[in-house]
Amino acid sequence: MVAKRRGRANNSIDPVDVAVGSHVRELRQARGISQSAFGAHLGVTFQQIQKYESGRNRVSASNLHHMASHMKVIISAFFEGLPNGPVETVKPLSGDAHVLALQFEKIEEPSVRKAVATLFSKLSSSGGADA
């Protein structure tokens, strides 16, 4: 028995594809990567990147993996905020926040991690003004 693939009625765009594409765009732009350069890295045209980002074309699992690797984010970053997802009630991190989180995870010394966390806490509570 062959499993039926869930199709899209009337060539409609799936909201999940739109959300994933939107996250791809946000993360790409946050890193200052052009559509042309991003497409060249993935081996596709900038027009294909536009289709991915608009949700008109679905991104394959292998391309999601390559995108995440190139932008240094976890694959789940493309799915943040989607209903029934693991971070349904959490606001998606911006591209800069992802980079900071990845760098923070590399800090091994507990006292340094605590100092950085304290600094971020003070900066965020003061609205980012000179603390």
N, C-alpha and C positions, 0 to 999 in steps of 0.2 A: 504494500500500500504506500502510495506516495503522499507525503504531507503537502497540504495546500499552503502556498505562500500567501500571506495576507497582502492583498493588492490595494491600490489606491483607486477609489471610484472617480471616474471622470477626470483622471490625471490630476487630481487635487494634491496639494502639497501637504505632507504630514507635519503637524505642529512640532513633533519631536525633531524632524529634520531642520525645521526653521530655527528651533532653539539651539541645536548643536551648531548650525551654521553661524548663528549670531555669536556664540561663544568663541568659535574659531576666529571670526572677524575681530572681536574685542581683544582676544589674546594676541593675535597677529599685530594689530595696530598698537597695542601697548608696548610691544617690543620693537616697533619701528620697522617692521618687515613689509616690503611692498608685495602686492599680489603677484607681480612678475617674478620677484626673487623667491617667494614662497612656492610658486608654481614650478619654477626651475628646480628647486630642491626636491619637490615631490615627483618631478617628471611629467607635469601637466602644464597646460597653458594658463595664463592669468584668467582667461574666460572661464575655465573649469573651476578655478578658485572662486570666481564670482558666483557660479552656480552652486557650489558647496555652501558658500556663505549666505546665500539667499534661501537655501533649502530646496531649490529646484532639482538638484541632484543629491543623492545620498552619498555620504562619505563611507568608503569601505573600512572595515576593521583595520586592515594593514595601513591605509592612509591615515586613520586616526592615530595609530601607533607612531607612524613617522612624524605626523604633526606634533604630537605631544613630546616626542623626543627632541625634535628641532626647537621647540619653544620652551623646553625644560619644564613641562607641567605634567601632572598625572592625568591619565586618560579621563578619569571621572570629572575633571575640570570642565569638559565639554558637555556634561550632563547635569551640572549643578542647577538646582532650582526647579528641576522637572518634577511634576507630580509623581508620587509613588517612588521617588528616588531616595537615596540614602540621606540627602541633605535638604529634604523638602521644606523645612522651616528655617533654614539657614540662608542668609543672603550670600550669593556667590561672591567669591573674592575677585578683586580686580587683578589684572595682570601683574601690577607691582606688588600686590599683597601676596600673590603666589610666589613671586621671586623671593620676597622677604621670608616667607614661611620655609621655602626650600633652603635658604641660607641659614636660617635659625636652626633647622634640623641638623645642620652640619656642625654646630657648636657642641663639643663634647663635654667641656668643663661645666659642671653644675653651677658654680658661682658666677661664671660668665653668662650662662643662660639666664640666671636669675637677674643679673644686672641689666641685661638687654630687655628682659620682660618688664622690669621696673621702669626703665627708661621709656619704653613704648607706652606703658600705662600713664606715666606722667605727661608725656607729650600729647597723648590722646585726650586726657582729661583737661588739658589746658588749651585744647583746640589747635594744637600744633604750634602755638606761639613759642617764642624763646623761653625755654624752661630752665 
